[in-house]
């Protein structure tokens, strides 16, 4: 059974490097083709929110760990948790 997860991420203040990685970040999440996916940046571009379905928190963590923002060292802070919308 699929669960819904909310992933908040906050970026370091490195606008030039972030601008270079944004296309890879977007492509990564689009290629996953996750059920229930919704995502986008905050209006001030300090980070963003991604909502998606996954079978477990462990699998959700694995998906999040592949985000290019993380592998490029651009994440200042992240938060991932199961979300139960009502």
N, C-alpha and C positions, 0 to 999 in steps of 0.2 A: 504494500500500500504506500502510495506517495504522500509525502509531507511537504508543506510549504515552508520555505526558509527566507529570511530577510538578511541581507548582507550589506552592512554600512561600511564604507571605506573613506578614509580621510587621507589626502595627499600631502606630501611634503611641499614646501614652497620652492619648487624647481620648475617654473612654467615652461622654459624652453625644452627641457628633457621630457616633461609631461606631454607637451604638444607633439613631440616626435613619437611617443608611445601610444597616444590615443587611438590611432588607426588599428594597431595590433590588439589593444584592449577590446575595442568594439568587435573586431573580427573574431577574437577568441570566443566571446560570449555568443555571438551569432552562430558560429560553427557548431556550438554545443547543441543548438536546437532544442533547448530544454522546455519541457511542458511548464506552463504557468509563468514563463519568463516575462518580466517587465524590468526595465532598468534605464538609468540615465543619471546625468550629473546634477549636482545642486546648482542653483542659479549663480552662485558666486564661484563656482568651479573648484571649491575646496575639497571635493570628493563626490561621492554619489551613493545611490541605493540600487540594489539589484534584488529582485524577488524571483524565486524559482522553486520548482518542485524537485525533490530528491527522495530516494528510498530511506535514507538515514542521515544523521548528522555527520557521520564519518565520511560518507560519500559526498555530502555537501562541502565538507572541509577540503576534500580532495579536489573538487571542482574549483573552489576559491583559490587553492594553492597554485593553480595553473595560470592565474591572471597575470598578464605581462607587467602590470603595475607593480606586483610583488616581486617578480623575478628581476625587475630592473631597479629594485630598491627604492621605489617611489612612495610606498605606503607609510604614513605616519602612524596610523591607528586603524584597526579593523574591528568589526563586531559581527558575529554570525549567530543567529538563533532561530529555532523553529518558531514559526508565526502561525497563529490560529485566528484568521480573520472571521469576524462575525457580521 
